[in-house]
Amino acid sequence: MSEILFNFLNPAIVKAYWPALLEGLWVTAMLAFAVVCSGLAAGLALTCLRSLRILPVNFVIVALVDILRALPPLVVIIVVYFGLPFAGIRMSGFAASWLVLAAILAAFSEELFWAGVQAVPRGQWEAARASGLSFGQTMACVILPQALRMTVPPLTSRVIATIKNTALASTVAVPELLARASSALSESGNTTPLTMAAVGYLLILYPLVYYSRRLERRYAWKNK
Amino acid sequence: MQAALPGTDGPILELEGIRKSFGDHEILKGVDLAVERRELVFIIGPSGSGKSTLLRCCNRLEEPTQGAVRVCGKDILARSVDINHVRTRIGMVFQSFNLYPHMTALQNVTLALRKVAGKSAGEAGRIGMQMLERVGLENRAGHYPSQLSGGQQQRVAIARTLALGPEIVLFDEPTSALDPELVGGILAIMRELRESGMTMVVVSHEMRFAREAADRVVFMADGVILEQGSSRQIFESPRHARTREFLATLEH
């Protein structure tokens, strides 16, 4: 028992490394925030574009989304960070991770938003359009509010998975939470920093899970 | 209020040579119909005859493959036409109500008032309450559609349509999804609407209502109008064999 405590919950190690890990937590939180906001915004924009049902445009969207969903994020991050400089495009590890993770989240969320839009009955479009609402107004006031509510649970899972994937940024020298924990681990020869990192992720993700549950409950207008 | 469309004399709605195909399947095979102001035109016919499709061509929910649709003399199929504006002048009531489930009854009624007619929230709310009052649901303004009966939902849908002050209202089987005991309430509102002088085109199987309220009954089969006339003429001395056949199947 005491060995477990010594290796995973060592107070001396916690004391020595918490400032470094806190910095890492901050970087992770910023990266996660940037990725989730821009990824979801791009996914939603793609869904709206797809709803216009312009055949060639939709073909491109579907192809792009399928490829991005199939690619392993780690590989893409490494290619963008180490490969693109050969093409004259140089970006920081943070920017590369942000770009790649956001693009992949956009692809996944586009699929989820699109499924939500399609699940809204045709009659909703017809009623809205027949009363003179434009495509955009119909989308914004009638279709998306219904589609998004259906999308919240699967989207939450996807967002959580994406935030965990920010740890991949450690491979391109971003000093985020896992990177800080790993270097603390090799420096101290003690695994306590990993426990601390786990607690850090919990601090970011638990409020998200909790809030999405509340959102689901509040949006349960169908069962009122 | 917005200005009426130009050309206020002559038929308010005119369909000319309307054809509509879905793929290889031709649903409408050249339909002509003119609706005068304050007229109640009732379209009857067997299912699959194209009644609903014809109705949906009137506000371009379906684009006719061929033909012309004129509202107050203005061709609404023209590219230059602001169809969203035209649609505020042509109301439509659906079989499945199609209320917005995430909005209260009042919000359902006021959405287009705010977004299309450009009313302020206060003004829209005032008109909305008036309309709900008109259909006898002012005490349900804050209810969500799921908290209303089918008949109440359809009444809200009618209020939503009337709120924009349309010149003509299209009814697409407004009572078909309702329990029999709820049909009367909807028909009463339609009767009241007719007495107020509203132009109406109704696709419905409520033959008793057609008999008593329709100015003109149109019988459709296989994508064409086979005959039309006063309700008396169609119901008491139909000329066409298909009409007689259809009416006979209803009198079981």
Contacts between the chains, C-beta under 8 A, distances in Angstrom:
chain1	res1	chain2	res2	distance
A	121	B	96	7.9
A	121	B	98	7.6
A	123	B	94	6.1
A	123	B	96	5.3
A	123	B	98	3.8
A	124	B	98	6.1
A	124	B	100	6.7
A	126	B	61	5.7
A	126	B	92	7.9
A	126	B	94	6.8
A	126	B	98	6.4
A	127	B	92	7.8
A	127	B	94	6.3
A	127	B	98	3.6
A	127	B	99	7.5
A	127	B	100	7.4
A	127	B	157	7.6
A	127	B	160	7.9
A	128	B	100	7.6
A	128	B	111	7.8
A	128	B	112	8.0
A	129	B	61	6.9
A	129	B	87	7.1
A	130	B	59	5.7
A	130	B	61	6.0
A	130	B	87	5.8
A	130	B	90	7.9
A	130	B	91	7.8
A	130	B	92	4.3
A	131	B	87	6.6
A	131	B	88	7.1
A	131	B	91	7.8
A	131	B	92	7.9
A	131	B	111	7.4
A	131	B	112	3.9
A	131	B	116	6.7
A	131	B	160	6.9
A	131	B	161	7.2
A	131	B	164	6.5
A	132	B	84	4.5
A	132	B	85	6.7
A	132	B	87	4.2
A	132	B	88	4.1
A	132	B	112	5.6
A	132	B	116	4.0
A	132	B	117	7.9
A	132	B	164	6.9
A	133	B	84	7.0
A	133	B	111	7.4
A	133	B	112	6.1
A	133	B	115	5.8
A	133	B	116	6.0
A	134	B	84	5.5
A	137	B	115	5.0
A	137	B	116	7.6
A	141	B	111	6.1
A	141	B	115	6.5
A	142	B	100	5.5
A	142	B	111	7.7
A	145	B	102	5.1
A	146	B	100	7.8
A	146	B	101	6.8
A	146	B	102	5.7
A	149	B	102	7.2
A	221	B	101	6.5
A	221	B	102	5.8
A	221	B	144	5.8
A	221	B	146	7.0
A	222	B	101	6.5
A	222	B	146	6.2
A	223	B	146	7.7
A	224	B	144	5.8
A	224	B	146	5.6
A	224	B	147	6.2
